[in-house]
Amino acid sequence: MATIPRFTGISNVRVFVDDQAVGVAFYRDVLGLPLRLQTPEFALFDTGTATLMIEPGGDVDSDDGDLVGRFTGISLTAPDIHDAYTSLVAAGVEFLHPPEAQPWGLLTHFKDPAGNVISAVQYTRESAPEQSR
């Protein structure tokens, strides 16, 4: 008997920002992600595989602490990471380091205006996730 998968993909990831308008401008205008929907509470961007949601983030007095300005664990795939790095540095984006070789491709990290750390990756053809090939 075949097992039916409980989950079939990631539909959305969330990033918390301290200024919604600045966050929307960064993700839309600097990173070039298509804005799908914007409300006062959140904004959704298309990434090709899942949506990226930004929304006003945590309250430092809450049990969760401040959700803004953290390592997100989110990796955006770039077809040419060196081109993305060069153009984003020219646009004033703060990178933690230039692209570095990994066993599976190339990796770098940058900050959004709220201080959230986002990864940028370029996979080798052999190691690319199925949807990126």
N, C-alpha and C positions, 0 to 999 in steps of 0.2 A: 504494500500500500504506500503510495507516494505521499510525502508530507507536503501540505500546502503552506507556503511561506506566510508567516504572520505579518511581515512587513515587506514591501517591495521597493522602497526607496525613501529618500529624504525629500520632503516637500518644501520645507522652510527652515531657515536658520535665523536667529535673532541677534542683533547687535544693539546695545544700548548706548545712546548718545546723550550729551548734556545740552545740545542745541539742535533741535529738529531741522530747522532751516539750513543751518551750516552742514549738517549731516547729509541732507538731501542733495544739496549743491555738490558736495564732495563725491558721493557715490554716483550721482548722475553725470555731472559735468567733468570731473577730474578722472574718475575711473571709467566713465563711459557706460555704466550699466543702465539698461533701459528701465525707466520708471513705469511700473505697471499701474500703481494705485497710490494715491496720497490722501490721507485724512489728517485731522489734527492729532490723532493718537498714534499713527504709524505711517510708514511708507514701504511699499513693496517694490523690489527690483527684480527683473528677470536675469538669471545667470545662465540659462540654457539647461540646467539640470534641476535646480531647486530655486525657490525665491529667497532673496535676502531681505529680511525685514529690519528696518531700524525704527526704534521707538525711544521716547524719553526714558532714561534709566534710573535705576535704584536710588533709594533714599538711604543716606548714610545712617539714619536712625532705625532702619528696618532690620529685621533678623537676617535678611539676605546681605546686608551691607551695600556698598556702592557697586553697582554693576557696570559702571562706566570706567573706561581706561584700563581694561584687562587684556590679557592674551585671550583671543576668541577661540582659537582652535580651528578657525575657518581658513581654507585654502582656496584661492582663486586660481584657475588654470589659465596660463598664458601660452599662446602658440609660439611666441618669441619673447622669452623672459628678459633678454638683454635689451630689446627694444622697449618693452614695458618699463623696465627699470630706468633707462635713460630718459624717456619722455616724462615719467612721473617725477624723477628728480628735478628735471627742468621746470616742472609745474609746482615745485616746492614741497613735494611729499617727502616726509622724513622716513628714511630707511634705516634699519638697524645694522644692515650689512649688505654688500653687493651680492648678486647671485652666487651661490656656492654649489659645487658639484656634490651630488648624493648618489648612492648606488642605483637609484631609480630615475635620476634626472637632475634638475636644478631647483634651488630653493632660496628664497629671500623673504624678509619680513619688513613690513612698513606700518606706520601709524596713521590712523584717521585723525581728523581734527579733535576728537574727544580723547585721543590717546589709546584707543583700542588697537591692538596689534593684530594685523591680518597677514597671512602667509600668501605668497605668490609662488606657484610651482610650474615647472615645465617638465613633463614626463618624457622619457625616452619612448619610442614607439612600442617597444616590448613591454614596458611597465605601465603604460597608460590605462586608466580605467576604461572599460568597454565603451561608455558614452563619449569618451574623449578621442577615440580613434578615428 
